[in-house]
Amino acid sequence: FEPYSLAVIGASNNPKKFGHIILKNILDSGFRGKIFPVNPKEREILGQSCIDSPTSLKEAVDLAVLVIPAELVPKAIAECGQRGVRGAIVISSGFRETGEKGIQLEKFLVSEARRYGMRIVGPNCQGINNPHHPVCAGWPLFTHKGEMAILAQSGTVAAAFADWCSLDHLGFSALVSMGNKADVDEADLIDYFSDHQGTRGISLYVEGISRPEKFLNALKSCRKPI
């Protein structure tokens, strides 16, 4: 949630594609760290020099944001892991929500991430936004700072919460769209934001609990109102 360098895998020059929208939001959010757009067909996107694959990263970035077809994600995650990347947001859809084939692909994605000690938000999510850092690695772009962390399984609901906060001049300390919760889930996030200095309260929207016992323990030990 506080990266100082990141790679956007699947960055695009096409304004209609999420790879373009997310890279633009990262820039427009005021992110001050290094940015590495990854696209083998482009030399430059939004003024940022491109590299052709994660294997071309000359340094381990803090965060990789993946916006590529689902079947390409596990390989890209492995390549990121080999370069020392330890955090990823998988925006791409086409996993568990699509049926048995997608379930198996998601399991493979998680196994590749764990092989390299990498944590993943998603897949099938709208990303994360920390206006205090600042970085918006997702969509839509909101920059209004506040003290409530918004954690939602649904990206649409997360965006609606953020919109209401902005309209009421509340802002938020962070927004997380959890998506399929293949790795990082609501229990992990409660634990994290319980100790997060800029957060005074946590707003949760969940459609199902991944690990009930850990979730209950997280609720009991959380030092912030939920």
WOVEN-V648664 format. One record per residue. RES is the residue in one small letter. PHI is phi as a letter, one per 30 degrees, with the letter a starting at -180 (NA if undefined). Layout:
RES|PHI / RES|PHI
This chain:
f|NA / e|b / p|d / y|c / s|a / l|a / a|c / v|c / i|d / g|j / a|e / s|b / n|d / n|d / p|e / k|d / k|c / f|d / g|d / h|d / i|e / i|d / l|d / k|d / n|d / i|d / l|d / d|d / s|d / g|j / f|e / r|c / g|d / k|d / i|b / f|b / p|d / v|c / n|a / p|d / k|c / e|b / r|c / e|a / i|b / l|h / g|i / q|c / s|d / c|c / i|c / d|d / s|a / p|e / t|d / s|d / l|d / k|d / e|b / a|d / v|d / d|d / l|b / a|c / v|c / l|c / v|b / i|b / p|e / a|e / e|d / l|c / v|d / p|e / k|d / a|d / i|d / a|d / e|d / c|d / g|e / q|d / r|c / g|j / v|d / r|b / g|b / a|b / i|c / v|c / i|d / s|e / s|c / g|j / f|c / r|e / e|d / t|c / g|k / e|e / k|d / g|d / i|d / q|d / l|d / e|d / k|d / f|d / l|e / v|d / s|d / e|d / a|d / r|d / r|d / y|c / g|i / m|c / r|c / i|b / v|c / g|j / p|d / n|h / c|b / q|c / g|j / i|b / n|b / n|b / p|d / h|d / h|d / p|c / v|a / c|c / a|c / g|l / w|a / p|d / l|d / f|b / t|b / h|d / k|d / g|a / e|b / m|c / a|d / i|c / l|c / a|b / q|d / s|c / g|d / t|d / v|d / a|e / a|d / a|d / f|e / a|d / d|d / w|d / c|e / s|d / l|d / d|c / h|h / l|c / g|i / f|a / s|d / a|a / l|b / v|b / s|c / m|d / g|i / n|d / k|h / a|d / d|b / v|d / d|b / e|d / a|d / d|e / l|d / i|d / d|e / y|d / f|d / s|d / d|c / h|d / q|d / g|d / t|c / r|c / g|a / i|b / s|c / l|c / y|b / v|b / e|c / g|a / i|c / s|d / r|b / p|e / e|d / k|d / f|d / l|d / n|d / a|d / l|d / k|d / s|c / c|d / r|c / k|b / p|d / i|c
